């Protein structure tokens, strides 16, 4: 019933809205929600609307936390809940890709959680942030939920849903792993 939509909203909202919950599922959850909608368990249009709304609400909360609370959170180098290195990675990602990083980050776990915070902390104008955030949320949900809807009903996918979810997680995490590997390789090279 309606509780499934509320749970989907809560998970995506928390993953995108709170810097301390980047471990929650994002990409795989959207795919599975689409797959469940394909077999009639959920309305795909309501799922899409709920998930876009949750992503936007989460991004906005995270931006505001970064803007108004962020500087105080990072006064102490060793925060119990927030790792400075995660924020530094998100900030470097923003520097490299500019505001389009808001859209790209939507598809990269962990980075997706820290970029709105970094935007608020870095004082990116709210109007500019919001425009890219809306586009990113529409693309993220608009690609992953229909993918789950169309592919989730295939016997191969349905019979191997756990493997498919793990594959989505690996594909989602791969850019971050490659970036860490590239950064470490660059540090180990002689100057």
C-alpha positions, 0 to 999 in steps of 0.5 A, a space after each residue: 500500500 501507501 507505506 511502500 511509497 513512504 518507505 521509498 521516499 524515506 530511503 532516498 530522502 535520507 540517502 541524499 539529504 543527510 551527509 551521514 547516510 551515504 550507505 543507503 541504497 540508491 541506484 539499486 533501489 530505483 531499479 528494484 522499484 521499477 521491477 516491482 512496478 512492472 509486475 503490478 506491485 506499484 504504480 510506476 508513475 507514482 513511484 517516479 513522482 515519489 522518488 524525484 520528490 524525495 531526491 529533490 527534498 533530500 538534495 535541498 536539505 543537504 544543501 541547506 545543511 552545508 550552507 548554514 551548518 557545514 562550516 561549524 561541522 568541519 571546525 574540528 578535523 576529526 569529526 565522528 560522523 563526517 569524514 573530511 576526506 569524503 567532503 574533499 573528494 566531493 569538492 574535487 569532483 565539483 572543481 573538475 566537473 563544475 555544476 554539471 557535477 550535480 547531475 553526474 554525482 546523482 549516478 555515483 554513490 557516496 558522491 551523490 550524498 556529499 555534492 549537495 552538501 559541498 555546494 552549500 558549503 562552497 556557496 554555489 548559488 541556490 538557483 543554479 544548484 536547484 536547476 542542476 539538482 532538478 535535472 539530475 533527479 529527473 535523469 536519475 529516476 527517469 533512467 533507473 526506474 524505467 530500466 527496472 520496469 522494462 528489464 525487471 520483468 525479463 525471466 533472466 533478470 527476474 530469476 537473478 535479481 540479486 546478481 543484477 542488484 549486485 551488478 548495479 552496485 558494482 557499476 555504480 561504485 566503479 567510477 569512485 574506485 577508479 578515481 581513488 586508484 587514479 589519485 593514489 597512482 598520481 600521488 605515488 609518481 615522482 614529482 
